[in-house]
């Protein structure tokens, strides 16, 4: 019962019910037996079916309408509160790919041991015990984009892109 309190589709359901009741009333009012004899059962069924299908489509479209996703805005206050460094944020962003430490090290241009060290410090600061928990908490805190966030929205962070400490080019 608690789930239904926040449901906002009641208006649509009530309107669809009223439309179905109006259609049933209209069928009775038009004396459908007269129309069946005059037009034939096939035409009558097509008209009734099309009417009810239209009401069903309208109801479905109203109940499943999707809003545009909001652009992702990074929670810089949470980053500061956790004390995450730009490099740790970069490691967190690459953890989402699900690749191995070796592949992450290649992506970041560091050794696998450096990735492990950054990940361990990240887990400690976020008070989690693994990658999945770190990603879930980061998404909940809006540190990284969630699955439903608008793709291509600027993730925030450093204006020149990720900072590459201990990297020959950065």
The 8 nearest C-alpha neighbors of each residue, nearest first, counted from 0:
[[1, 2, 3, 4, 5, 6, 7, 9],
 [2, 0, 3, 4, 5, 6, 7, 9],
 [1, 3, 0, 4, 5, 6, 7, 8],
 [4, 2, 6, 0, 1, 5, 7, 9],
 [5, 3, 6, 1, 2, 0, 7, 9],
 [4, 6, 3, 7, 2, 1, 8, 0],
 [7, 5, 3, 4, 8, 9, 2, 1],
 [8, 6, 9, 5, 10, 4, 11, 3],
 [7, 9, 11, 10, 6, 62, 12, 61],
 [10, 8, 12, 11, 7, 13, 6, 14],
 [9, 11, 13, 8, 12, 14, 7, 15],
 [10, 12, 14, 8, 9, 13, 15, 58],
 [13, 11, 9, 15, 14, 10, 16, 8],
 [12, 14, 16, 10, 15, 11, 9, 17],
 [15, 13, 17, 11, 16, 12, 10, 18],
 [14, 16, 18, 12, 17, 13, 11, 19],
 [17, 15, 13, 19, 18, 14, 12, 20],
 [16, 18, 14, 20, 15, 19, 21, 13],
 [19, 17, 21, 15, 16, 20, 22, 14],
 [18, 20, 22, 16, 21, 17, 15, 23],
 [21, 19, 17, 23, 22, 18, 16, 24],
 [22, 20, 18, 24, 19, 23, 17, 25],
 [21, 23, 25, 19, 24, 20, 18, 26],
 [24, 22, 20, 26, 25, 21, 19, 27],
 [23, 25, 21, 27, 22, 26, 28, 20],
 [26, 24, 28, 22, 23, 27, 29, 21],
 [27, 25, 23, 29, 24, 28, 31, 22],
 [26, 28, 30, 24, 25, 29, 31, 23],
 [29, 27, 25, 30, 26, 24, 31, 23],
 [30, 28, 26, 27, 31, 25, 34, 33],
 [29, 31, 27, 28, 32, 33, 26, 34],
 [30, 32, 34, 33, 29, 26, 35, 27],
 [33, 31, 35, 34, 30, 36, 29, 37],
 [32, 34, 31, 36, 35, 30, 37, 29],
 [35, 33, 31, 37, 32, 36, 38, 30],
 [34, 36, 39, 32, 40, 38, 37, 33],
 [37, 35, 33, 34, 39, 38, 32, 40],
 [36, 38, 34, 35, 39, 33, 32, 40],
 [39, 37, 35, 34, 36, 42, 43, 40],
 [40, 38, 35, 36, 41, 42, 37, 43],
 [39, 41, 43, 35, 42, 44, 38, 36],
 [42, 40, 44, 43, 39, 45, 38, 35],
 [43, 41, 45, 44, 40, 39, 38, 46],
 [42, 44, 40, 46, 41, 45, 35, 47],
 [45, 43, 47, 41, 46, 42, 48, 40],
 [44, 46, 48, 42, 43, 47, 49, 41],
 [47, 45, 49, 43, 44, 48, 50, 42],
 [46, 48, 44, 50, 49, 45, 43, 51],
 [49, 47, 45, 51, 50, 46, 44, 52],
 [50, 48, 52, 46, 47, 51, 45, 53],
 [51, 49, 47, 53, 48, 52, 46, 54],
 [50, 52, 54, 48, 53, 49, 55, 47],
 [53, 51, 55, 49, 54, 50, 48, 56],
 [52, 54, 56, 50, 51, 55, 49, 57],
 [53, 55, 51, 57, 52, 56, 58, 50],
 [56, 54, 52, 58, 53, 57, 59, 51],
 [57, 55, 59, 53, 58, 54, 52, 60],
 [56, 58, 54, 60, 55, 59, 53, 61],
 [59, 57, 55, 61, 56, 60, 62, 54],
 [60, 58, 56, 62, 61, 57, 63, 55],
 [59, 61, 57, 63, 58, 62, 64, 56],
 [60, 62, 58, 59, 64, 63, 57, 11],
 [63, 61, 59, 60, 64, 8, 58, 11],
 [64, 62, 60, 61, 59, 65, 58, 8],
 [63, 65, 61, 62, 60, 66, 59, 67],
 [66, 64, 63, 67, 68, 62, 61, 60],
 [65, 67, 68, 64, 69, 63, 147, 149],
 [66, 68, 69, 65, 149, 70, 148, 147],
 [69, 67, 149, 148, 66, 70, 147, 65],
 [68, 70, 149, 148, 71, 67, 147, 72],
 [71, 69, 149, 152, 148, 72, 68, 150],
 [70, 72, 152, 148, 144, 69, 154, 73],
 [73, 71, 70, 154, 74, 155, 141, 153],
 [72, 74, 142, 141, 155, 75, 154, 71],
 [73, 75, 141, 76, 77, 142, 72, 78],
 [74, 76, 78, 77, 73, 79, 142, 156],
 [75, 77, 79, 78, 74, 80, 81, 73],
 [78, 76, 80, 79, 75, 74, 81, 140],
 [79, 77, 75, 81, 76, 80, 83, 82],
 [78, 80, 82, 76, 77, 81, 75, 83],
 [81, 79, 77, 82, 78, 76, 83, 75],
 [82, 80, 78, 79, 83, 77, 124, 125],
 [83, 81, 79, 80, 78, 84, 124, 77],
 [84, 82, 78, 81, 87, 79, 88, 85],
 [83, 85, 87, 86, 88, 82, 78, 79],
 [84, 86, 88, 87, 89, 162, 83, 161],
 [85, 87, 89, 88, 84, 90, 162, 163],
 [88, 86, 90, 84, 89, 85, 83, 117],
 [87, 89, 91, 85, 86, 90, 92, 84],
 [88, 90, 86, 92, 87, 91, 85, 93],
 [89, 91, 87, 93, 88, 92, 94, 86],
 [92, 90, 88, 94, 89, 93, 87, 95],
 [91, 93, 89, 90, 94, 95, 88, 143],
 [92, 94, 90, 95, 91, 96, 89, 103],
 [95, 93, 91, 96, 92, 97, 90, 130],
 [94, 96, 93, 97, 92, 134, 91, 98],
 [97, 95, 94, 98, 93, 92, 103, 99],
 [98, 96, 95, 94, 99, 93, 130, 103],
 [97, 99, 96, 102, 103, 100, 94, 101],
 [98, 100, 102, 101, 103, 97, 104, 94],
 [101, 99, 103, 102, 111, 104, 114, 98],
 [100, 102, 104, 111, 99, 103, 105, 110],
 [103, 101, 105, 99, 104, 100, 98, 106],
 [102, 104, 100, 106, 105, 101, 107, 99],
 [105, 103, 109, 101, 111, 107, 102, 110],
 [104, 106, 108, 102, 103, 107, 101, 109],
 [107, 105, 103, 104, 108, 102, 109, 93],
 [106, 108, 104, 105, 109, 103, 163, 90],
 [107, 109, 105, 106, 104, 166, 110, 163],
 [110, 108, 104, 107, 113, 105, 111, 166],
 [109, 111, 113, 104, 112, 114, 108, 105],
 [112, 110, 114, 104, 101, 113, 100, 115],
 [111, 113, 115, 110, 114, 116, 100, 109],
 [114, 112, 116, 110, 115, 111, 117, 109],
 [113, 115, 111, 117, 112, 116, 118, 104],
 [116, 114, 112, 118, 113, 117, 119, 111],
 [117, 115, 113, 119, 114, 118, 112, 120],
 [116, 118, 114, 120, 119, 115, 87, 121],
 [117, 119, 121, 115, 116, 120, 114, 122],
 [120, 118, 122, 116, 121, 117, 115, 123],
 [121, 119, 123, 117, 118, 122, 124, 116],
 [120, 122, 118, 124, 119, 123, 117, 125],
 [123, 121, 127, 119, 125, 120, 124, 126],
 [122, 124, 126, 120, 121, 125, 119, 127],
 [125, 123, 121, 126, 122, 81, 120, 82],
 [124, 126, 122, 123, 127, 121, 81, 133],
 [127, 125, 123, 124, 122, 128, 121, 133],
 [128, 126, 122, 125, 132, 133, 129, 123],
 [127, 129, 122, 132, 126, 130, 133, 123],
 [130, 128, 132, 131, 127, 133, 122, 119],
 [131, 129, 133, 132, 134, 94, 128, 122],
 [130, 132, 134, 133, 129, 135, 136, 95],
 [131, 133, 135, 134, 130, 129, 127, 136],
 [132, 134, 130, 136, 131, 135, 137, 127],
 [133, 135, 137, 131, 132, 136, 130, 138],
 [136, 134, 132, 138, 137, 133, 131, 139],
 [135, 137, 139, 133, 138, 134, 132, 140],
 [138, 136, 142, 134, 140, 139, 135, 143],
 [137, 139, 141, 135, 145, 143, 136, 140],
 [138, 140, 136, 137, 141, 135, 142, 145],
 [139, 141, 137, 138, 142, 136, 77, 74],
 [142, 140, 138, 74, 139, 143, 73, 137],
 [141, 143, 137, 73, 140, 74, 138, 144],
 [142, 144, 138, 141, 137, 145, 92, 73],
 [145, 143, 148, 71, 138, 141, 146, 142],
 [144, 146, 138, 148, 147, 143, 141, 139],
 [145, 147, 148, 144, 149, 138, 150, 143],
 [146, 148, 145, 149, 68, 144, 150, 69],
 [149, 147, 145, 146, 68, 71, 144, 150],
 [148, 150, 70, 68, 152, 69, 151, 71],
 [151, 149, 152, 148, 70, 71, 147, 144],
 [150, 152, 153, 149, 154, 70, 71, 148],
 [153, 151, 150, 70, 71, 149, 154, 72],
 [152, 154, 155, 151, 71, 72, 70, 150],
 [155, 153, 73, 152, 71, 72, 156, 143],
 [156, 154, 153, 73, 157, 72, 158, 75],
 [157, 155, 158, 154, 160, 161, 73, 85],
 [156, 158, 160, 159, 161, 155, 162, 85],
 [159, 157, 160, 156, 155, 161, 162, 153],
 [160, 158, 157, 161, 162, 156, 155, 163],
 [161, 159, 157, 158, 162, 156, 155, 163],
 [160, 162, 157, 163, 89, 159, 85, 156],
 [163, 161, 164, 160, 85, 86, 169, 157],
 [162, 164, 169, 166, 161, 165, 86, 107],
 [163, 165, 166, 162, 169, 86, 167, 109],
 [166, 164, 163, 167, 169, 109, 108, 168],
 [165, 167, 169, 164, 168, 163, 108, 109],
 [166, 168, 169, 165, 163, 164, 108, 109],
 [169, 167, 166, 163, 165, 164, 108, 162],
 [168, 163, 166, 167, 164, 162, 165, 161]]
